[in-house]
């Protein structure tokens, strides 16, 4: 009977696995601080305390607060992209295109996401973390989160729901309108909840009307 060979431990592999686990734990802790206490509580010291490690270790993994902020920035967009993807995956195969109604659905997802995750939203689009400027590659990744919305505009232009034009430009125009209302809402500029609801719908409707009848918008 042969003796089973002992398991060979790959130190570098184990070390990298531990590093990935630590990084995720730190990011989860930062996310909790962001959600529960707001962006002002997001400091290297508080995150390190939350996972019971030294600030030196956190610096070695994220490179400091900017690296941690960038990770949260990307996480926020990844979550929005996931909600878009879940909506698209839930569409019946026989109804893969939902026309302009589909654009409204994406707009409503965006509004709901901002309301449920205001701290993330302010990191993604606002000035929640003083001095943080996302690097170019992160901004490119952030824009890619809107790929499902661009694809919906493309479908609308293919099925005749909207006149043919640039789907990317249309998505950017809608994004600007949605963000304008949402950012004002999150900063408390509306006195009643129904005010941003009405304005948000009016802003989306105005963009879609301008796209449906571009000559009248000139």
TORVEXKOL-441069 format. One line per 5 residues: their letters; for each residue x, y, z of C-alpha. Coordinates in Angstrom, 3 decimals. Example, Ala and Ser with C-alpha at 12.3 -4.5 7.8 and 13.67 -1.06 7.14 Angstrom:
// TORVEXKOL-441069
as) 12.300 -4.500 7.800  13.670 -1.060 7.140
//
This chain:
// TORVEXKOL-441069
xxxxx) 0.000 0.000 0.000  1.506 3.268 -1.101  1.788 6.144 1.305  -0.133 9.228 0.119  2.110 12.104 -0.768
xxxxx) 1.932 15.037 1.618  0.311 18.182 0.276  2.853 20.627 -1.045  2.279 24.141 0.154  2.931 26.867 -2.376
xxxxx) 3.924 29.803 -0.191  3.444 32.465 -2.856  0.059 31.078 -3.824  -1.074 30.955 -0.209  0.241 34.454 0.383
xxxxx) -1.647 35.807 -2.634  -4.843 34.081 -1.477  -4.488 35.681 1.942  -3.878 39.064 0.347  -7.060 38.755 -1.738
xxxxx) -9.050 37.771 1.353  -7.640 40.685 3.342  -8.348 43.120 0.524  -11.967 42.016 0.254  -12.403 42.193 4.019
xxxxx) -11.050 45.743 4.076  -13.267 46.755 1.188  -16.307 45.236 2.932  -15.432 47.145 6.105  -15.048 50.384 4.159
xxxxx) -18.391 49.729 2.487  -20.074 49.268 5.865  -18.557 52.498 7.163  -19.687 54.277 4.020  -23.246 52.992 4.314
xxxxx) -23.651 53.226 8.088  -21.699 56.380 8.935  -21.274 58.216 5.649  -18.221 59.149 3.632  -16.820 61.373 6.397
xxxxx) -16.107 58.231 8.437  -14.026 56.727 5.650  -10.500 57.025 6.997  -7.597 54.614 6.785  -7.491 54.402 10.574
xxxxx) -11.190 53.538 10.964  -11.100 50.906 8.233  -7.974 49.345 9.782  -9.664 49.297 13.185  -12.757 47.665 11.685
xxxxx) -10.719 44.673 10.475  -8.302 44.729 13.425  -5.179 45.312 11.368  -2.507 47.986 11.159  -2.813 51.013 8.911
xxxxx) 0.514 49.904 7.408  -1.115 46.719 6.079  -3.990 48.659 4.593  -1.556 51.027 2.896  0.356 48.048 1.485
xxxxx) -2.823 46.670 -0.125  -4.578 49.829 -1.319  -1.718 52.297 -1.382  -3.575 54.634 0.958  -6.924 56.356 1.082
xxxxx) -6.966 57.189 -2.634  -6.568 53.524 -3.520  -9.331 52.563 -1.112  -11.549 55.352 -2.460  -10.935 54.169 -6.006
xxxxx) -11.904 50.621 -5.045  -15.170 51.922 -3.569  -15.751 54.054 -6.675  -15.425 50.977 -8.883  -17.550 48.911 -6.498
xxxxx) -20.377 51.439 -6.742  -20.432 51.248 -10.521  -20.131 47.459 -10.444  -23.247 47.289 -8.276  -25.192 49.538 -10.649
xxxxx) -24.032 47.447 -13.600  -25.165 44.310 -11.774  -28.660 45.730 -11.266  -28.837 46.593 -14.958  -27.624 43.094 -15.863
xxxxx) -30.189 41.431 -13.596  -32.972 43.434 -15.240  -31.782 42.495 -18.733  -31.423 38.821 -17.772  -34.983 38.781 -16.448
xxxxx) -36.540 39.859 -19.746  -38.477 37.068 -21.503  -36.651 35.614 -24.496  -39.663 36.432 -26.663  -39.561 40.064 -25.554
xxxxx) -35.859 40.835 -25.702  -36.559 44.412 -26.791  -38.990 46.471 -24.796  -38.672 49.673 -26.819  -38.795 52.986 -25.029
xxxxx) -40.386 51.248 -22.019  -37.045 49.517 -21.564  -35.274 52.857 -21.361  -37.752 53.943 -18.706  -36.967 50.750 -16.784
xxxxx) -33.241 51.509 -16.844  -33.951 55.078 -15.741  -36.054 53.825 -12.823  -33.320 51.369 -11.814  -30.823 54.241 -11.786
xxxxx) -33.080 56.396 -9.595  -33.802 53.533 -7.211  -30.122 52.641 -6.945  -29.191 56.213 -6.017  -31.856 56.285 -3.305
xxxxx) -30.869 52.928 -1.822  -27.133 53.613 -1.958  -26.736 57.380 -1.524  -23.263 57.116 -0.007  -21.994 55.031 -2.899
xxxxx) -23.678 57.366 -5.354  -21.966 60.400 -3.874  -18.596 58.620 -4.155  -19.394 57.714 -7.773  -20.649 61.112 -8.871
xxxxx) -20.234 63.622 -6.093  -17.638 65.046 -3.780  -18.190 62.623 -0.913  -14.465 61.931 -0.483  -12.607 65.219 -0.389
xxxxx) -9.736 65.413 -2.839  -10.434 62.079 -4.530  -10.218 62.146 -8.338  -10.712 58.757 -10.011  -7.983 57.854 -12.502
xxxxx) -8.764 57.692 -16.201  -8.952 53.912 -16.356  -11.504 53.900 -13.531  -13.625 56.504 -15.303  -13.544 54.374 -18.454
xxxxx) -14.676 51.359 -16.413  -17.416 53.485 -14.846  -18.802 54.457 -18.247  -18.847 50.783 -19.247  -21.476 50.278 -16.538
xxxxx) -23.911 52.020 -18.873  -23.379 49.483 -21.674  -26.845 47.888 -21.111  -28.499 51.316 -21.419  -26.595 52.042 -24.638
xxxxx) -27.640 48.619 -25.966  -31.283 49.455 -25.197  -31.006 52.713 -27.140  -29.508 50.739 -30.028  -32.451 48.319 -29.978
xxxxx) -34.904 51.211 -29.972  -33.170 52.720 -32.979  -33.220 49.383 -34.772  -36.917 48.662 -34.150  -38.011 52.213 -35.002
xxxxx) -38.981 53.290 -31.477  -36.421 56.084 -31.850  -34.903 57.687 -34.977  -31.435 56.408 -35.829  -28.633 58.428 -34.274
xxxxx) -25.767 57.766 -31.864  -26.916 55.407 -29.097  -23.911 56.408 -27.001  -24.706 60.108 -27.321  -28.340 59.403 -26.432
xxxxx) -27.306 57.478 -23.312  -24.962 60.286 -22.268  -27.762 62.831 -22.680  -30.139 60.767 -20.563  -27.437 60.162 -17.959
xxxxx) -26.825 63.905 -17.647  -30.531 64.557 -17.118  -30.938 61.753 -14.579  -27.832 62.742 -12.659  -28.899 66.379 -12.457
xxxxx) -32.147 65.562 -10.685  -30.696 62.806 -8.504  -27.729 64.845 -7.277  -30.009 67.703 -6.239  -32.328 65.253 -4.502
xxxxx) -29.534 63.618 -2.516  -28.224 66.999 -1.441  -31.640 67.897 -0.047  -32.738 70.616 -2.452  -36.306 69.319 -2.663
xxxxx) -38.707 69.852 0.209  -41.112 67.029 -0.628  -40.430 63.510 -1.949  -42.900 63.918 -4.789  -40.984 66.891 -6.175
xxxxx) -37.905 64.911 -7.311  -40.155 62.084 -8.504  -42.082 64.430 -10.752  -38.990 66.267 -11.944  -37.115 63.031 -12.631
xxxxx) -39.936 61.707 -14.796  -40.202 65.063 -16.574  -36.432 65.099 -17.260  -36.446 61.563 -18.700  -39.560 62.343 -20.732
xxxxx) -37.984 65.526 -22.107  -34.871 63.645 -23.255  -36.915 60.921 -24.918  -39.172 63.476 -26.620  -36.170 65.335 -27.960
xxxxx) -34.756 62.074 -29.325  -38.079 61.043 -30.851  -38.501 64.417 -32.544  -35.028 65.931 -32.940  -36.211 68.646 -35.348
xxx) -38.573 70.089 -32.739  -35.781 70.193 -30.173  -33.585 72.451 -32.347
//
